[in-house]
């Protein structure tokens, strides 16, 4: 990569980040459905066609905030320590993310994060778009599981679909706990138990191929 190319890519990244940050700020202030793509473009002083070059859909402006988690499960499997099974590595990682109050687990009581999760889990179009993100996560995780030597492509794909769905359901359940007025200190032990129960169920069905 030349210096000019690198500079161009950094500029694109700054523009993409500015568009997403501004959009989320507007969404949280006014409501997702009350903010148009034109509103976001005007706030960042770019044209609508320019905005659509960065984000194909309005929902992508919001979901870019969690884009760095795309492929995380696959990276956990690929980078797991020698001798540790894929499911054991994923289970440990999820528990670590709970203890860190990672927003992606749904267990975070920062006001802005809570507002973002409230918007995400109560806006049908965002939930629908989230499914597309999950599809890509499944693809990447299936590739990692197949490379780990666990079964054929179909088996890896079915396993990945179950694991990603479990992560989503756990995150939604954790969000419901906080939305219902629970404090993190009270909800965290239950969230850990929920995660263990989920991974025990995964292990019962997938343990032969991917450990427990």
WONOR-V466382 format. One record per pair of residues at least 6 apart in sequence whose ideal C-beta (glycine too) atoms are under 6 Angstrom apart, sorted by the first residue. I is the first residue (numbers start at 0). J is the second residue. If there is no record, write none. Layout:
BEGIN
i:I j:J
i:I j:J
END
This chain:
BEGIN
i:15 j:53
i:17 j:43
i:18 j:43
i:18 j:53
i:19 j:60
i:19 j:63
i:21 j:39
i:21 j:42
i:21 j:43
i:22 j:39
i:22 j:60
i:23 j:61
i:23 j:64
i:25 j:34
i:26 j:34
i:27 j:114
i:31 j:118
i:31 j:122
i:36 j:47
i:36 j:57
i:37 j:47
i:40 j:47
i:40 j:50
i:54 j:60
i:58 j:124
i:58 j:125
i:58 j:128
i:62 j:128
i:68 j:103
i:70 j:139
i:72 j:140
i:73 j:139
i:73 j:140
i:73 j:143
i:75 j:88
i:75 j:89
i:75 j:92
i:76 j:85
i:76 j:143
i:77 j:143
i:79 j:88
i:84 j:209
i:84 j:210
i:85 j:144
i:85 j:147
i:85 j:209
i:86 j:202
i:86 j:209
i:86 j:210
i:86 j:211
i:87 j:210
i:90 j:198
i:93 j:194
i:96 j:104
i:97 j:104
i:97 j:106
i:97 j:190
i:100 j:106
i:100 j:107
i:102 j:112
i:104 j:170
i:104 j:173
i:105 j:170
i:105 j:173
i:105 j:174
i:106 j:173
i:106 j:190
i:108 j:177
i:108 j:183
i:116 j:174
i:119 j:125
i:120 j:174
i:133 j:163
i:136 j:163
i:137 j:159
i:137 j:160
i:137 j:163
i:140 j:159
i:141 j:155
i:141 j:156
i:141 j:159
i:144 j:155
i:144 j:158
i:145 j:152
i:145 j:155
i:149 j:208
i:149 j:209
i:150 j:208
i:158 j:205
i:165 j:197
i:169 j:193
i:169 j:194
i:173 j:190
i:176 j:186
i:202 j:211
END
